[in-house]
Amino acid sequence: MTQSILIVDDQIGIRMLLQEVFQTAGYCTSIAQDGKEAVEHLSESPYDLVVLDYHIPIYNGNMVMQKMKQMRIDTKAIVITGLPEVAKKELGENLPEEIISKPFNVAKLCHTVEKILKKTE
């Protein structure tokens, strides 16, 4: 069964880049441009992983992680942010599997995704 990744970023260029990279790697992908859309996707269908930009409109990454917890959505998460220490502090006990700093290296991100998803197979 193909594993699925939800890509959440308000920048269309990053969404399209990550979607192409993950699809080429054999994953099924969906995209969301803000936190509200991300939560809607996560509540409608199961995902193996969410790659979540922290600073997004409507619900930021912290709010998305809180809503996932409230809704008992047990999807693994990678948070991408330009301010990793701030995100880590704000996330508190809702820490994702990984926090990746911006600007990020696409190859390193792919390696991290593979590592996390291999644990869930």
C-alpha positions in Angstrom: 0.0 0.0 0.0 1.3 3.4 -0.9 2.0 5.7 2.0 0.4 9.1 2.0 1.8 12.5 2.9 -0.1 15.8 3.5 2.0 18.8 2.5 1.0 22.0 4.3 2.6 25.3 3.2 1.3 28.7 2.3 3.9 29.1 -0.5 2.8 27.5 -3.7 6.4 27.0 -4.9 7.2 24.9 -1.8 4.0 22.9 -2.1 4.6 22.1 -5.7 8.3 21.2 -5.2 7.6 18.9 -2.3 4.6 17.3 -4.0 6.8 16.5 -7.1 9.7 15.2 -4.9 7.4 13.0 -2.8 5.4 11.7 -5.7 8.6 10.9 -7.6 9.7 8.9 -4.5 6.5 6.9 -4.7 4.3 8.5 -2.1 0.7 9.6 -2.5 0.4 13.3 -1.7 -2.2 15.9 -0.9 -1.6 19.6 -0.4 -3.1 22.3 1.9 -2.3 26.0 1.9 -3.3 26.9 5.4 -3.9 25.3 8.8 -7.7 25.1 8.5 -7.4 23.3 5.2 -4.8 20.9 6.8 -7.2 20.0 9.6 -10.0 19.4 7.2 -7.8 17.0 5.1 -6.6 15.2 8.3 -10.2 14.8 9.5 -11.4 13.4 6.2 -8.8 10.8 5.4 -5.9 9.1 7.1 -2.3 10.1 6.3 0.9 8.5 7.3 2.7 11.8 7.6 2.1 15.6 7.5 4.9 17.9 6.5 3.7 21.1 8.1 5.1 24.6 7.7 4.8 26.3 11.1 4.0 29.8 10.0 0.8 29.4 7.9 -2.4 31.3 7.8 -5.6 30.7 9.8 -4.2 28.0 12.2 -0.5 28.0 12.6 1.5 24.8 13.0 1.0 24.7 16.8 -2.8 25.0 16.4 -2.8 22.2 13.8 -0.9 20.0 16.1 -3.3 20.8 19.0 -6.3 20.1 16.8 -4.8 16.8 15.7 -4.4 15.8 19.4 -7.9 16.9 20.3 -9.4 14.9 17.4 -7.2 11.9 18.2 -5.6 12.0 14.7 -2.5 9.9 15.1 -0.6 11.1 12.1 3.2 11.5 12.3 4.4 15.1 11.7 7.4 17.0 10.5 7.3 20.8 11.2 9.3 23.1 9.0 10.1 26.6 10.4 12.6 29.4 10.2 12.4 29.7 14.0 12.9 26.2 15.4 13.5 27.2 19.0 10.3 29.3 19.1 8.3 26.5 17.5 9.7 24.0 19.9 8.8 26.2 22.9 5.3 26.9 21.6 4.6 23.3 20.7 5.4 22.1 24.2 4.1 18.6 24.6 2.8 18.5 21.0 6.2 17.9 19.6 6.4 16.4 16.1 8.7 13.6 15.1 11.1 16.2 13.7 11.5 20.0 13.5 13.4 21.1 10.4 14.9 24.6 10.0 14.3 26.8 7.0 15.9 27.1 4.5 15.8 23.3 4.3 17.7 20.8 2.2 15.3 18.8 0.1 17.5 15.6 0.1 17.7 15.8 4.0 14.0 16.3 4.2 13.4 13.2 2.0 15.8 11.2 4.1 13.9 12.2 7.3 10.6 11.3 5.7 11.9 7.9 4.7 13.2 7.3 8.2 9.9 8.3 9.9 7.7 6.3 7.5 9.9 3.2 7.7 9.0 3.1 11.4 5.3 3.1 10.6 5.3 0.3 7.9 
